[in-house]
Amino acid sequence: MHNNFKRFGFVFMVLAGLALSLPSMAEEATKEAAPAQEAAKEATKEAPKDAPKEKTVKITEPSPVEQAEFAVNLFMQACLANGGDKDRLRKWVKEVKLPEVTGEDAKPFLSNTPSGQGLAWSASGKQGRFVLVSEENGACTIYSRKADEKKVHEMMKWMKDNLDKNKGEQKITYELRTENDKEQKLKRTLIAVRRKDMGNDIGMVATTSTTHPSLAAIISIFAIESGAKM
């Protein structure tokens, strides 16, 4: 098993209780809006009794299936589309204006990279809680707090099938397998992208857990040696 995803087994242990506990963008907006909300309450008290009452809009959290879909789509848009080019990925992050995760909040994520170095951003909001990590070696990872396990692995297969179908004349083959780690209670879908005469191959892995309430899925892409076993 390749070292880049072998480590994901204990990442769940390290991040459980810490991962994605960062306030979402929606929560930050709520904090900033607090003074205005208080003023609105005061104005309501002074309003005539016959004034129409404002309707309360209840914000519901997306289902685990929807969050799984978002996690894989975010992975495709941020990690896969930038193909291991960390500079291009970081330029994309600036364009979409994701807030950076820094200091102590970033340590749980960056400490599990091979070099211990990289950058992290929050992609949390009404769609759920997610963190994007860009490592110095070009690896890119998405952390999802909640995601339906079955849906994550279904979408990884869907992604592989679509890549294979649309590769055109490129000499690329896609190898997929799924494994269950009974000891650590994890499930993995592994995809090896074999690129003949194009340098290194590419590895992708989705690791899921149903035992950690604070972290459900980790999806990563990284370079592997040509022909290396996944």
N, C-alpha and C positions, 0 to 999 in steps of 0.2 A: 504494500500500500504506500502511495506517495506521501512524503512527509508534509507537503502543503495541506493535505486534508486529514492526515492521520491525527494532527493536533486538534481537530474540531471535536473529537470525543470529549476532551477535558475542558474545552472552551465553555461548554454548557455548565460545568461545575463552577468555573471561575466567574462566569457572568450571571449565574442564577441569582436573582434578587437585586442585581446591579443593572443588567442589560436593559436598555430602553426605558429606564426609570427617569430619563431626562424629560423635563416638561415639553409637551408638544407645542408646535407653533400656535395652535388654537388656544392652549392654556396660557401661553405668554400674552396672546392678544386679549384674553379675558382679563388678565391682571392689569394690562395697560388700560383697559376700558372701565375698570372698577370705579374711578372717580366720576366718570360720566354716568355710570349706572346709578351711583348714589344720588347724583344731582337729579336724575330722572325720577327716582323714587320720591324725592322731596317735592318735585313739581307735581307729581301724581297726587300727593297728599293735599296740595293746595288747589287741585283742579276741582271743578264743580262735580257734585255727586252724580249728575246725569251724563257725565262725559263717558264716551265709549271706552271700555276696558281693552288694554292691549292683549293680544293673544300670545300665549307662551309657546315658543317653538321648542320642541324637545329634540335634541340632537342625539341620534342613536349611533352606536358604534357599528361599523361594518362587520358583517359576519366573518368567522374564521376563513370561510371559503373565499370571500371577497378579498380578504387581506392576503391570502395565499396568491391569488391572481395578481394583486398589486405588487407583491414582493418579487414574483418572477418577472413581471413586466418591467419593474424598476431595474432588476438585474440585467435584462436584455437592453434596456435603454442606456443605462449608465456603464455597465461592465462589458457586456458582449459587444455593443456597438463601438466601443473605443478600443477593443482588441488588445488590451494589455499596455496601451500607451498612456502612462500616468499623466503626462502633460496635457494630452487631449482630453482625458477624463476631468482633470482639474479645471480646465478651461470651460468644459460643459457645466460643471458645478457652479462656476461663477455666473454663467449665463442664466441658469435657472434659479440662482440666488438661494442655494441651500445654506442654512446657518451652520457655521463650523462648530464642532464639539471640541473643546480644548481643556487643558489642565487635568484635574483629577477626574473629570467626567470622561475624558478620552482614554485614560490609562487602561481601564479594563479591556478595551478593544485593541489598542495598539500594543499592549504587553503580550498579546497572543500572536503577533506577527513574527516571522523569522528574525527580522532585524530589530524589532521593537520600535520601529520608526514608521511614520506614515501620517496621513491626515484622515480625520473623521468628520462627518457631517450628519446632522439630523434631517431625516426626510419624513418626520412625524407630522401628523395633522389629522384632519377629519377621516382620512383613509386608514389610520392606525399609527402604530409606532414602529419606525424603521431607522436604522443607522447605516450609512454608507462609509466604507473604509477603503482608502487607496494606499497601497503599500509602495515603498520605494522601488521594489523589484517589479512593479507593474501589476501585481495581483490586485484584484478588486473583489470586495465582499459586501453582501447585504445581510443585515441582521434584522429578523422580524420577531416582534414580541409575541404576536398571535398569528397563527396560520394553520389552516386545516392540513394535516399531514398527507392525506390521500390526494388532495388537490395539488399540493406542491409537487409531488412526484408525477402526477398525471401531466402537469404543465411542463415539467422538464422533458418528458417523453415527447409531448407535442412540439416543444421547441426544437428538439433534436430532429424530429421527422420533417419539420418545415425547413430547417437548415439543409438537410440532406436533399430535399425536393428542389430547393432553389439554388443549389451550388453551381448549376450550369456546367461548363466544361472544366472547372477547376478539379485538380487531382486531390480531392479531399474525401476521406471516409470518416464516418461517425460510429463510434462503438459505445453502446449503452448497456449498463447492467445495474441492478438494484440489489442491495445487500442489507441484511438485518444484523445489527450488533446486539445480541441478546444480553451480553454482559453489561453494556452501558445503556441499554434500552434506546438505541438509536436506529434510524433507518437512513440509508444513503442511496441516492441515485448518482451514478458516476458516468460522465461522458468524456471519452477521449476523442479529440479531433486530430486525426492523422493527416499531416500536410506534407505529402511527398515533395521533395526538392524545395521546400519552403522554410527550412530551418527547424526550429523547435516545434513540437506538437503543443497542443493546448489541452488543459484539463479543466473540467467543470464538475462541481459536486454540490449537491443539495443534501444537507444533513438536517434531519428533523428529530424532535423529541416530544413525547406527550407527557413527560414526567416533570418538566420544569415550567412553572406558571409564568415566569418572567422572560422566557426565551423559547420560541417554538421552532425557528428555522434559521439556518445559516446557508447562504448560497454564494459560492465563490468561483472565480476563474483565475487561472495562473498558467505560466509556461511550464512544460515538462520536457524532458529530454526526448528526442525522436525515438519512438518505439518503446518508451518506458511503460511498464505495466501500471494500469490504473487499479 
